[in-house]
Amino acid sequence: MSGFREPGFSDRQKAAQEARKNLLNKFKSQPGPDDPAVLAKRAEREALAAKRAEAKAAREAEKAEQKRLEEEAKAAEAARIAREAEEAIAKRPRPRPSKRPGATLATPPARPSASNVQKSRSIELELIASLRGRST
């Protein structure tokens, strides 16, 4: 392999100079800002940007419409529930006036007797005692 020769300083300088020339020529060969091809590309990019903006506005309008429809549906559902509640109240039987003199409405339900209250209290205490016994 005696044919390989390492490039010297002058060879490296010439190669760098050639690379700079090629880069400069490449830059100079590009079309200017007033070139028809550049103007056409710019117009195309602007048209695409306008289409994107239009599509975005359409999507936002669609979202706003969807939100409005959902709010209307919620309001209609709330009105329906309120109406059904009012109808249920209206259908509820009203107390009839009492036939006794001096009473305006039917008598209220009787209170539980003292013996019934005492029985229920003793049952509650037994239940509490049994629960405490199990947990400890």
C-alpha positions in Angstrom: 0.0 0.0 0.0 2.7 2.4 -0.9 0.2 4.2 -3.2 -1.6 6.0 -0.4 -0.5 9.5 0.2 -1.8 11.5 3.2 -3.0 15.0 2.1 -0.8 17.8 3.1 -1.7 21.3 4.3 -2.0 22.8 0.8 -4.2 20.0 -0.3 -6.5 20.5 2.7 -6.6 24.3 2.0 -7.5 23.7 -1.7 -10.3 21.2 -0.6 -11.7 23.8 1.9 -11.6 26.5 -0.8 -13.4 24.3 -3.3 -16.0 23.5 -0.6 -16.6 27.2 0.1 -16.9 27.9 -3.7 -19.4 25.0 -4.1 -21.5 26.3 -1.2 -21.4 29.8 -2.6 -22.4 28.6 -6.0 -25.2 26.6 -4.5 -26.5 29.6 -2.6 -26.3 31.9 -5.7 -28.1 29.4 -7.9 -31.2 29.5 -5.7 -34.1 31.5 -7.1 -34.6 35.0 -5.5 -37.7 36.1 -3.5 -39.3 37.6 -6.7 -38.9 34.4 -8.7 -42.3 33.0 -10.0 -41.6 29.6 -8.6 -40.9 31.0 -5.1 -44.0 33.2 -5.3 -46.1 30.2 -6.4 -44.8 28.2 -3.4 -45.5 31.1 -1.0 -49.0 31.4 -2.4 -49.6 27.7 -2.0 -48.4 27.8 1.6 -50.6 30.8 2.4 -53.6 28.9 0.8 -52.9 25.9 3.0 -52.7 28.0 6.1 -56.0 29.7 5.2 -57.6 26.3 4.7 -56.3 25.1 8.1 -57.6 28.2 9.8 -61.0 27.8 8.1 -61.1 24.1 9.2 -60.1 25.1 12.7 -62.9 27.7 12.8 -65.4 25.1 11.5 -64.3 22.6 14.2 -64.7 25.2 16.9 -68.1 26.2 15.6 -69.1 22.6 15.6 -67.9 22.2 19.2 -69.8 25.3 20.3 -73.0 24.0 18.6 -72.6 20.6 20.3 -72.1 22.2 23.7 -75.2 24.4 23.1 -77.3 21.3 22.1 -76.1 19.5 25.3 -77.0 22.4 27.5 -80.4 22.6 25.8 -80.9 18.9 26.4 -79.9 19.3 30.1 -82.3 22.2 30.5 -85.1 20.2 28.8 -84.4 17.2 31.1 -84.5 19.4 34.2 -87.8 20.9 33.0 -89.2 17.5 32.4 -88.2 16.3 35.9 -89.7 19.5 37.5 -92.9 19.0 35.5 -93.1 15.3 36.6 -92.5 16.4 40.2 -95.3 19.0 40.0 -97.6 16.4 38.4 -96.8 13.9 41.2 -97.6 16.6 43.8 -100.9 17.4 42.0 -101.9 13.7 41.8 -101.2 13.2 45.5 -104.5 12.8 47.4 -105.3 15.9 49.5 -106.6 15.5 53.0 -110.3 15.9 53.2 -111.9 18.3 55.6 -113.1 16.7 58.8 -116.7 16.3 59.5 -116.2 17.2 63.1 -117.2 20.7 64.1 -114.2 23.1 64.5 -111.7 20.8 62.6 -110.5 21.9 59.2 -108.4 18.9 58.1 -108.4 15.2 58.9 -106.9 14.4 62.2 -103.1 13.7 62.2 -101.9 10.1 62.7 -101.9 8.8 66.2 -98.7 8.8 68.2 -97.2 5.4 69.2 -98.2 4.3 72.6 -95.7 4.3 75.5 -95.5 0.5 75.6 -94.6 0.4 71.9 -91.9 3.0 72.4 -90.5 1.1 75.3 -90.4 -2.2 73.3 -88.6 -0.6 70.4 -86.1 1.0 72.7 -85.3 -2.3 74.5 -84.8 -4.0 71.1 -82.4 -1.2 70.1 -80.4 -1.7 73.3 -80.2 -5.4 72.8 -79.0 -5.0 69.3 -76.3 -2.5 70.4 -75.2 -4.8 73.2 -74.9 -7.8 70.8 -72.9 -5.8 68.3 -70.5 -4.6 71.0 -70.0 -8.2 72.2 -69.1 -9.4 68.7 -66.7 -6.6 67.9 -64.6 -7.0 71.1 
